[in-house]
């Protein structure tokens, strides 16, 4: 009995030590897919092995990278805090700006350099423009070659005439653009805006060496505006 068990344990399954010979009698048939199937496969996106090139320019790629960097920064805890309080800060600044504009506060004078003003021969803050003899003052300025002052006097004369016709309300502390907003006559607004721009360029631009030829430009603009104003006055 023991010899049989030992013999059964030592027995091994018979295996072939050599590979099977190739079957040369069977012919190999190559199968090709149907043409319709090939066309169907070519139309599928998964089988289009094409190298896709970016159509973005270097500038676009730069801003794309910047956008990704900002997104990564804002994704952090500190970035979220900055973003939240930054939005609130911008809203507060916008609200303050709107309030200042509604109150007609001169933001240029408050946050920037105010235009330099040369002293006049008279004080416009204390003297009534309705009491000035503009014809004499303008003639004297033109005679002495002080064309810059002549432009200033001519502009004040226009303001006086607008005030006389109740088209504006004259006050020394008002700005030129305040008078432009008050002028409701649409036919005069374009001419008055051009006249204002010419006056500000000459006066606040400190055109001390204004020549007679250059003075003719604002001078003729003033005369043209006064003719339009007279037409409206007679029509009324």
Phi, psi and omega in degrees: 000317180293324179294326178293317179297320180293322180291322179293327180288324183279351180284135180240148178295143181284125179235153180274131179272354183237143178292155179290142179292152180289140179278104183270356181278331182275132178272142180271127180255119177274125181254129177251143179293155180295146179303322179296324179291322177297316178298320179297320179291323180295331181282345179283138184296328183295338183255013177264096183268075182244136178282115182271124179258142181289135178269002180281147177281172179298325179294318178295319179296323178298313181290333175295318178294321178297317178298320178294321179295319178296319179298320179294321179293316181291340179286342178283167180295315179295322179296322178296322179294314179298318180297316182296308182288334176294320177297316179298319180296318178295322178295321179294317179298317179296321179294317179297319179298317180296318180297317180295323178292321177295326178278000179058043176278134179285099182290331179295317179286333183280323185246357182227187180277123180291148179301138180284130183244124175280148180295140178268172174283355179212165183258109181287343181281336184244340184260139183281126181292340179288345180262356182276143175269086187295322181301316180291316182295319180292319179297319179295319180295319179292323181294320181277358180079013178272072186289333177297315177293325179297323177295318179297314180295321179296323179291320177295325177297321178296319177297320178297316181293322176296322178291323179298329181265014178054031176273337173221165175249107185289128171214133185299330184278355179283154177267168179296325180287336172295317178294324179295321178291327180288334184288108184272339181291108185295330181290341181260344189296317182295316180292322180290324176297317178296318179297320179295317179297319179294318179296314181295325178295318182286315188279306182282340174279359175055052178278075183292327184263035181296126182275169179295324179293318178289329178293333182296333182293303177292331179296313179292325177296322178294315179298321178296319179294319181295325176294319177296320179296321178294324178296316179294323181294317181290326179293326179289000000 
